[in-house]
Amino acid sequence: MEPITIVLTAFIFVVSIVYLFVRSKHNFWKDQGVPYAPKPHLFYGHVKGQSRTRHGADINQELYRYFKQRGVPYGGISLFIMPSLIVVDPELVKTILVKDFNVFHDRGVYSNPRDDPFTGNLFGLEGTPWRLLRQKLTPTFTSGRMKQMFGTIWAVALELEKYMEENYNQPEVEMKDVLGRFTTDVIGTCAFGIECNTLKTPDSDFRKYGNKAFELDPITLTKFFFATSYPQLARKLHVRTTQQDVEDFFMKIVRETVDYRETNNVQRNDFMNLLLQIKNKGKLDDHGTVVGKGEVGLTHNELAAQVLIFFLAGFETSSTTQSFCLYELAKNPDIQDRLREEINRAIEENGGEVTYDVAMNIQYLDNVINETLRKYPPVETLTRKPSSDYVIPGTRHIVPKDTVVQIPIYAIQRDPDHYPDPERFDPDRFLPEEVKKRHPYVFLPFGEGPRICIGLRFGMMQTKVGLINLLRRFRFSPSARTPERVVYDPKMFTLSPVGGNYLKVDKIA
């Protein structure tokens, strides 16, 4: 046999094996008798275009609608070539997030602290390491701790007000960027104790590397999906998903901050102070909660990983929520006027002073923010991964161990069966009597169950502070560049509008 014939035969054989393997993956749910989405792309499965031409929110909403229209509580899809399950039924959502949390305690996010220290964070850790870390960190997010940080956040909000005073008088202002700089400054001072000053210097390194951490370029996305699909192999190959320059920048900042504070015994009302107490004493304050069994609370790398996740989760989610909120208020001036009146009344009743209690107890502000989070949840899909083969209750269908199960929050929260006329912005959906009419698991912007977002209180506080400060001084309306409908940037992990959020801003006399 000619050498070229041998090579060609071998090539055809390998290609055939690969093709059969991929097809078997795509046919997995069909073979199990599980409802499944048709016509997967050979390589992209049902997520063709993700991070390049389409945002995951739009893709998952389409898949959700496909299964919902067929009246099934869940359906199988191909996440590239990996089988994945999309949940439609709110009762099954509750079962996964709460009732059977002992099986679904992991998110399925790649974590490899040995080679990639920043992946050793609370968001990505699994099993016992996650549980122990959650126990250590929970006391740092009590309402009492938030109250202590309020003054620090309010000081940054006054800088935001000053910035807007100097810059509002132009045809339009790009509010997404402004609010991103505001929350970067808030988190910078609360997580690192550093004045980032990105409102004054928008090209600061904090802003640069913070934004870079959320960008989904093709290489990062490929590594992310490979590591998520084959975590054990990825760890053996020492795969890293954190970009090196992002790690270098934040690791340097954390090291310098920790060294300075420990050398000079610096005490501040911020996260870093609380984390250093846990790191060195295993507890918070002399009268605080003892952590674990008396062991050292956190290693340096663990502390750095938590500081980074606080920073990344805190600045991006809160800034986009405030930005989307202003977008909707600009398009709904009657709602904006009512909210402004409620804010002003609450402040006047407190003698003109804005305190933590005032900011956190304006009911209509809560309703407006919740309606914003309904339409624009920062993280569009929750993921969970069973730690063992799982039989879906009431069926014979088995979800194999380590299969990614997706709960498409964005799609659920825009389902007209749960929220009639879902495109309409209506804060009155969150009146107590309206909330009681709905299934409790159709509003999940922070997740639910034992893995609910630990920073929920902090995120709501800085969102409220930013909105209160802006709305009492300025009026927002659409500009020539305000779109009728938001298009999401496919290259961003979170929900983010393409081209920013340009609004007309007028000062209130």
Secondary structure in CASP SS format (residue, H / E / C, confidence):
PFRMAT SS
TARGET T0000
AUTHOR 0000-0000-0000
METHOD secondary structure of the structure
MODEL  1
M C 1.00
E C 1.00
P H 1.00
I H 1.00
T H 1.00
I H 1.00
V H 1.00
L H 1.00
T H 1.00
A H 1.00
F H 1.00
I H 1.00
F H 1.00
V H 1.00
V H 1.00
S H 1.00
I H 1.00
V H 1.00
Y H 1.00
L H 1.00
F H 1.00
V H 1.00
R H 1.00
S H 1.00
K H 1.00
H H 1.00
N C 1.00
F H 1.00
W H 1.00
K H 1.00
D H 1.00
Q H 1.00
G C 1.00
V C 1.00
P C 1.00
Y E 1.00
A C 1.00
P C 1.00
K C 1.00
P C 1.00
H E 1.00
L C 1.00
F C 1.00
Y C 1.00
G E 1.00
H C 1.00
V C 1.00
K C 1.00
G C 1.00
Q E 1.00
S C 1.00
R C 1.00
T C 1.00
R E 1.00
H C 1.00
G H 1.00
A H 1.00
D H 1.00
I H 1.00
N H 1.00
Q H 1.00
E H 1.00
L H 1.00
Y H 1.00
R H 1.00
Y H 1.00
F H 1.00
K H 1.00
Q H 1.00
R C 1.00
G C 1.00
V C 1.00
P C 1.00
Y E 1.00
G E 1.00
G E 1.00
I E 1.00
S E 1.00
L E 1.00
F C 1.00
I C 1.00
M E 1.00
P E 1.00
S E 1.00
L E 1.00
I E 1.00
V E 1.00
V C 1.00
D C 1.00
P H 1.00
E H 1.00
L H 1.00
V H 1.00
K H 1.00
T H 1.00
I H 1.00
L H 1.00
V H 1.00
K H 1.00
D C 1.00
F C 1.00
N C 1.00
V C 1.00
F C 1.00
H C 1.00
D E 1.00
R C 1.00
G C 1.00
V C 1.00
Y C 1.00
S C 1.00
N C 1.00
P C 1.00
R C 1.00
D C 1.00
D C 1.00
P H 1.00
F H 1.00
T H 1.00
G C 1.00
N C 1.00
L C 1.00
F C 1.00
G C 1.00
L C 1.00
E C 1.00
G H 1.00
T H 1.00
P H 1.00
W H 1.00
R H 1.00
L H 1.00
L H 1.00
R H 1.00
Q H 1.00
K H 1.00
L H 1.00
T H 1.00
P H 1.00
T H 1.00
F H 1.00
T C 1.00
S H 1.00
G H 1.00
R H 1.00
M H 1.00
K H 1.00
Q H 1.00
M H 1.00
F H 1.00
G H 1.00
T H 1.00
I H 1.00
W H 1.00
A H 1.00
V H 1.00
A H 1.00
L H 1.00
E H 1.00
L H 1.00
E H 1.00
K H 1.00
Y H 1.00
M H 1.00
E H 1.00
E H 1.00
N H 1.00
Y C 1.00
N C 1.00
Q C 1.00
P C 1.00
E C 1.00
V E 1.00
E E 1.00
M H 1.00
K H 1.00
D H 1.00
V H 1.00
L H 1.00
G H 1.00
R H 1.00
F H 1.00
T H 1.00
T H 1.00
D H 1.00
V H 1.00
I H 1.00
G H 1.00
T H 1.00
C H 1.00
A H 1.00
F H 1.00
G C 1.00
I C 1.00
E C 1.00
C C 1.00
N C 1.00
T C 1.00
L C 1.00
K C 1.00
T C 1.00
P C 1.00
D C 1.00
S C 1.00
D H 1.00
F H 1.00
R H 1.00
K H 1.00
Y H 1.00
G H 1.00
N H 1.00
K H 1.00
A C 1.00
F C 1.00
E E 1.00
L C 1.00
D C 1.00
P H 1.00
I H 1.00
T H 1.00
L H 1.00
T H 1.00
K H 1.00
F H 1.00
F H 1.00
F H 1.00
A H 1.00
T H 1.00
S H 1.00
Y C 1.00
P H 1.00
Q H 1.00
L H 1.00
A H 1.00
R H 1.00
K H 1.00
L C 1.00
H C 1.00
V C 1.00
R C 1.00
T C 1.00
T C 1.00
Q C 1.00
Q H 1.00
D H 1.00
V H 1.00
E H 1.00
D H 1.00
F H 1.00
F H 1.00
M H 1.00
K H 1.00
I H 1.00
V H 1.00
R H 1.00
E H 1.00
T H 1.00
V H 1.00
D H 1.00
Y H 1.00
R H 1.00
E H 1.00
T H 1.00
N H 1.00
N C 1.00
V C 1.00
Q C 1.00
R C 1.00
N C 1.00
D C 1.00
F H 1.00
M H 1.00
N H 1.00
L H 1.00
L H 1.00
L H 1.00
Q H 1.00
I H 1.00
K H 1.00
N H 1.00
K H 1.00
G C 1.00
K E 1.00
L C 1.00
D C 1.00
D C 1.00
H C 1.00
G C 1.00
T C 1.00
V E 1.00
V C 1.00
G C 1.00
K C 1.00
G C 1.00
E C 1.00
V C 1.00
G C 1.00
L C 1.00
T C 1.00
H H 1.00
N H 1.00
E H 1.00
L H 1.00
A H 1.00
A H 1.00
Q H 1.00
V H 1.00
L H 1.00
I H 1.00
F H 1.00
F H 1.00
L H 1.00
A H 1.00
G H 1.00
F H 1.00
E H 1.00
T H 1.00
S H 1.00
S H 1.00
T H 1.00
T H 1.00
Q H 1.00
S H 1.00
F H 1.00
C H 1.00
L H 1.00
Y H 1.00
E H 1.00
L H 1.00
A H 1.00
K H 1.00
N C 1.00
P H 1.00
D H 1.00
I H 1.00
Q H 1.00
D H 1.00
R H 1.00
L H 1.00
R H 1.00
E H 1.00
E H 1.00
I H 1.00
N H 1.00
R H 1.00
A H 1.00
I H 1.00
E H 1.00
E H 1.00
N C 1.00
G C 1.00
G C 1.00
E C 1.00
V C 1.00
T C 1.00
Y H 1.00
D H 1.00
V H 1.00
A H 1.00
M H 1.00
N C 1.00
I C 1.00
Q H 1.00
Y H 1.00
L H 1.00
D H 1.00
N H 1.00
V H 1.00
I H 1.00
N H 1.00
E H 1.00
T H 1.00
L H 1.00
R H 1.00
K H 1.00
Y C 1.00
P C 1.00
P C 1.00
V C 1.00
E C 1.00
T C 1.00
L E 1.00
T E 1.00
R E 1.00
K E 1.00
P C 1.00
S C 1.00
S C 1.00
D C 1.00
Y E 1.00
V E 1.00
I C 1.00
P C 1.00
G C 1.00
T C 1.00
R C 1.00
H C 1.00
I E 1.00
V E 1.00
P C 1.00
K C 1.00
D C 1.00
T C 1.00
V E 1.00
V E 1.00
Q E 1.00
I E 1.00
P C 1.00
I H 1.00
Y H 1.00
A H 1.00
I H 1.00
Q C 1.00
R C 1.00
D C 1.00
P C 1.00
D C 1.00
H C 1.00
Y C 1.00
P C 1.00
D C 1.00
P C 1.00
E C 1.00
R C 1.00
F C 1.00
D C 1.00
P H 1.00
D H 1.00
R H 1.00
F H 1.00
L C 1.00
P H 1.00
E H 1.00
E H 1.00
V H 1.00
K H 1.00
K H 1.00
R C 1.00
H C 1.00
P H 1.00
Y H 1.00
V H 1.00
F C 1.00
L C 1.00
P C 1.00
F C 1.00
G C 1.00
E C 1.00
G H 1.00
P H 1.00
R H 1.00
I C 1.00
C C 1.00
I C 1.00
G C 1.00
L H 1.00
R H 1.00
F H 1.00
G H 1.00
M H 1.00
M H 1.00
Q H 1.00
T H 1.00
K H 1.00
V H 1.00
G H 1.00
L H 1.00
I H 1.00
N H 1.00
L H 1.00
L H 1.00
R C 1.00
R C 1.00
F E 1.00
R E 1.00
F E 1.00
S E 1.00
P E 1.00
S C 1.00
A C 1.00
R C 1.00
T C 1.00
P C 1.00
E C 1.00
R C 1.00
V C 1.00
V C 1.00
Y E 1.00
D C 1.00
P C 1.00
K C 1.00
M E 1.00
F C 1.00
T C 1.00
L C 1.00
S C 1.00
P E 1.00
V C 1.00
G C 1.00
G C 1.00
N C 1.00
Y E 1.00
L E 1.00
K E 1.00
V E 1.00
D E 1.00
K E 1.00
I C 1.00
A C 1.00
END
